[in-house]
Amino acid sequence: MSSYRILSADRIFTGEKWLTGHVVLVSEGKIIDVIPESLLSSTQVAEHNDNCIVVPAFIDLQVYGANGKLLAM
């Protein structure tokens, strides 16, 4: 896991449930896994900010229409 960035938060939302005591593994800007913090070795340090949560997000940048108008055919 040494090539991963390890992020910790007070709570992590998976899209289905809230987790505590877990960390997010990130490699090359992508989330690889969410694992229990207890699986980390004593040499692995998680980056942690107090009072923060991690939640998935998706931003759809395509616009097909708005205000009653369809822009794509």
Secondary structure, 3 states (H helix, E strand, C coil): CCCCEEEECCEEECCCCEECCEEEEEECCEEEEEEEHHHCCCCCCCEECCCCEECCCCCCCCCCEECCEECCC
